[in-house]
Amino acid sequence: MSGITSCLRYTGPLNADLRKLQTNLVPFKNAHFLISGLAPLTAKASEKYRKSSVLDIAQQMFSKDNVTVKCDPLNPGDDYHGILKARFLASWASWRGNYQTKEVDKVLYDFQKDGSRYDKFFPDWIPNSIASNICQPKGGDKQDSVVFTSNNTAVHEVFDRCIKVWDSVYKSRAYVHVFEQDGISVHDLVESRHVVHYISDQYKKFARWEDKFFEQSSGLGKPVIRDTAVEHDEQLQIATELRELMDGEMYIK
């Protein structure tokens, strides 16, 4: 929380506010459950052996070992076992320390560009999905760091585990009487379970979308929408708006 709100409390080369945070992190109405991570996470004894460059810290912030919830933001997926691939719908990197805006922007751009090792986790229907701010005052440990907040489809793993535990408890009617004594009916309990299941399904839906809505191009001419990637009207609307943005037809008069 200290890292996320640092841009609200201190000034720096690249500032932000609550409006920017909300706008950049919630691209879809019902997908507003965020996960956060911190980098670097290095033992005191080994700090002197590791140079914390912008690239190194940025790679750490994507790792499942650095997030504060049990899920893998870089899960490659497995079609054979029915495991969905994770993808970033939106994200925000709050940098604290002596960072240069140019260097930070270049590293984050290289992560998302076509052909990078992280490209498959950043679909082209959400371009430039990593926003950032830079705050010069360092954190409590007095070292350069970054707090990475992301809206990632892998969070459905957390909801699925909650549903599994809920089902096992409710199957034996354990603790149901405790909730009923507090005025919470069985119907309310079941409804809460359906809400969590709905949220999980929403994230799974986005995880199943195609990575690329547009054909690979050399940068000349208008972007071409891949008909095989667009499955319904919502995707077609998103692809059409992106095409207008990319070829310059959509602008503020």
Residue pairs with C-beta under 8 A, 6 or more apart in sequence:
2 139
2 140
2 147
3 38
3 94
3 96
3 139
3 145
3 146
3 147
4 21
4 36
4 92
4 94
4 147
4 149
6 94
6 96
6 133
6 135
6 137
6 139
6 147
7 15
7 16
7 17
7 94
7 133
7 135
8 16
8 17
8 18
10 135
10 136
10 137
11 135
11 136
12 133
12 134
12 135
12 136
12 137
13 99
13 100
13 101
13 134
13 136
14 101
14 104
14 132
14 133
14 134
15 133
16 92
16 131
16 133
20 131
21 92
24 90
24 92
24 131
25 32
25 34
25 90
25 91
25 92
25 149
25 151
26 32
26 90
26 151
27 89
27 90
27 126
27 129
27 151
28 89
28 202
28 206
30 198
30 199
30 202
31 89
31 151
31 202
31 203
31 206
32 151
33 151
33 155
33 199
33 203
34 149
34 150
34 151
34 155
35 67
35 68
35 69
35 71
35 73
35 149
35 150
35 152
35 154
35 155
36 67
36 68
36 147
36 148
36 149
36 150
37 61
37 62
37 63
37 66
37 67
37 68
37 73
37 147
37 148
37 150
38 61
38 66
38 68
38 145
38 146
38 147
38 148
39 57
39 58
39 60
39 61
39 63
39 66
39 145
39 146
39 148
40 50
40 52
40 56
40 57
40 60
40 143
40 145
41 60
41 65
41 66
42 50
42 52
50 56
52 143
52 144
54 99
54 103
54 104
54 107
55 107
57 144
57 145
57 146
58 93
58 107
58 108
58 111
58 146
60 66
61 93
61 146
61 148
62 73
62 74
62 111
62 118
62 148
63 74
64 71
64 72
64 73
64 74
64 75
66 148
67 73
69 155
69 158
70 157
70 158
70 161
71 86
71 152
71 154
71 155
71 157
71 158
72 86
72 154
72 157
73 86
73 88
73 121
73 150
73 152
73 154
74 86
74 118
74 121
75 83
75 84
75 85
75 86
75 154
76 85
76 120
77 83
77 84
77 85
77 86
77 207
84 153
84 156
84 204
84 207
84 208
85 120
85 121
85 207
86 121
86 152
86 153
86 154
86 207
87 120
87 121
87 122
87 123
87 152
87 153
87 206
87 207
87 211
88 121
88 122
88 126
88 129
88 130
88 150
88 151
88 152
89 126
89 129
89 151
89 152
89 153
89 206
90 126
90 129
90 131
90 150
90 151
91 129
91 130
91 131
91 148
91 149
91 150
91 151
91 152
92 130
92 131
92 132
92 133
92 148
92 149
92 150
93 104
93 108
93 130
93 131
93 132
93 133
93 146
93 147
93 148
93 149
94 132
94 133
94 135
94 146
94 147
94 148
94 149
95 104
95 132
95 133
95 134
95 135
95 144
95 145
95 146
96 134
96 135
96 136
96 137
96 138
96 139
96 144
96 145
96 146
96 147
97 136
97 138
97 143
97 144
97 145
98 136
98 144
99 134
99 144
101 134
104 132
104 134
105 132
108 130
108 132
110 116
111 118
111 122
111 130
112 118
112 119
112 122
112 128
112 129
112 130
113 119
114 216
120 211
122 129
123 209
123 210
123 211
123 212
123 213
124 211
124 212
124 213
124 214
124 242
125 209
125 213
125 235
125 238
125 239
125 242
127 242
138 144
138 145
139 145
153 203
153 204
153 206
153 207
155 203
156 199
156 200
156 203
156 204
156 207
159 196
159 197
159 199
159 200
159 203
160 200
162 196
163 193
163 196
163 197
163 200
166 193
166 196
167 193
169 175
170 176
170 189
170 190
170 193
176 186
176 189
179 188
179 189
180 186
209 231
209 235
210 226
210 228
210 229
210 231
212 226
212 229
213 225
213 226
213 229
213 230
213 235
213 238
213 239
213 242
214 223
214 224
214 225
214 226
214 239
214 242
214 243
215 223
215 224
215 225
215 226
217 223
217 224
222 243
222 246
222 247
223 242
223 243
223 246
223 247
225 236
225 239
225 240
225 243
229 235
229 239
230 236
230 239
241 250
244 250
